[in-house]
Amino acid sequence: MSKYQFQIATVDQVLTVFFLGDPFRYHAHYIIRVIEWTEKLSPLDLVAFGRLAVSVNKSPVIASIDPTTNTLTYNTLQWCK
């Protein structure tokens, strides 16, 4: 099964939505916010991102690339309803 990726550009960030198959047949499972390794998220930004993801039934993921090792690091937020 191939993977599809769509990017949604907003004023100050890019949100990425991943589909595990054809987007006309499958529902996206994650919404991913990619940030710079040194970027700090305010509590308000974190809550806003989590609420956005949960409101559209997606798991919120925050990802970044470690510049020293060139590896991807990510965290999935678990939101209580």
C-alpha positions as CSV (number, residue, x, y, z in Angstrom):
1,M,0.0,0.0,0.0
2,S,1.4,3.4,-1.0
3,K,1.4,6.4,1.3
4,Y,0.1,9.8,0.4
5,Q,1.2,13.1,2.0
6,F,-0.6,16.4,1.8
7,Q,0.7,19.7,3.2
8,I,-1.5,22.5,4.4
9,A,0.2,25.8,4.7
10,T,-1.0,28.3,7.3
11,V,0.4,31.7,8.2
12,D,3.3,30.6,10.4
13,Q,3.5,26.8,10.0
14,V,3.0,23.9,7.7
15,L,0.8,21.0,8.9
16,T,1.2,17.7,7.1
17,V,-1.5,15.0,6.9
18,F,-0.6,11.4,6.0
19,F,-2.9,8.9,4.5
20,L,-2.0,5.2,4.6
21,G,-3.6,4.7,1.1
22,D,-5.6,6.4,-1.5
23,P,-7.1,9.5,0.2
24,F,-10.4,8.9,-1.6
25,R,-10.6,5.5,0.2
26,Y,-8.8,5.9,3.5
27,H,-9.0,8.3,6.4
28,A,-5.9,10.1,7.5
29,H,-4.7,9.0,10.9
30,Y,-2.2,11.7,11.8
31,I,-1.8,15.5,11.5
32,I,1.9,16.3,11.9
33,R,3.5,19.6,12.8
34,V,7.2,19.8,11.8
35,I,9.2,22.3,13.9
36,E,12.8,23.4,13.9
37,W,15.0,21.4,16.4
38,T,15.5,24.5,18.6
39,E,12.0,25.9,18.3
40,K,10.0,26.1,21.5
41,L,6.2,25.7,21.5
42,S,4.2,27.8,23.9
43,P,1.6,26.0,25.9
44,L,-1.1,27.8,24.0
45,D,0.3,26.6,20.6
46,L,0.5,23.0,22.0
47,V,-3.1,23.1,23.2
48,A,-4.3,24.7,20.0
49,F,-2.6,22.0,17.9
50,G,-3.9,19.2,20.0
51,R,-7.5,20.5,19.9
52,L,-7.3,21.0,16.1
53,A,-6.1,17.4,15.6
54,V,-8.7,15.9,17.9
55,S,-11.5,18.0,16.4
56,V,-10.8,16.4,13.0
57,N,-10.3,12.9,14.5
58,K,-6.5,12.7,13.9
59,S,-3.6,11.9,16.2
60,P,-1.4,15.0,16.8
61,V,2.3,14.5,16.1
62,I,5.1,16.9,16.6
63,A,8.2,16.1,14.6
64,S,11.7,17.6,14.2
65,I,15.1,16.6,12.8
66,D,18.1,16.5,15.1
67,P,20.8,18.4,13.2
68,T,23.7,16.6,15.0
69,T,22.6,13.1,14.0
70,N,20.2,13.9,11.1
71,T,17.5,11.7,12.6
72,L,13.8,12.3,12.8
73,T,12.4,12.6,16.3
74,Y,8.7,12.8,16.9
75,N,6.1,12.7,19.7
76,T,2.5,11.8,19.5
77,L,0.2,13.6,21.8
78,Q,-2.6,11.8,23.6
79,W,-5.6,14.0,24.1
80,C,-8.2,13.2,26.7
81,K,-11.8,13.9,25.7
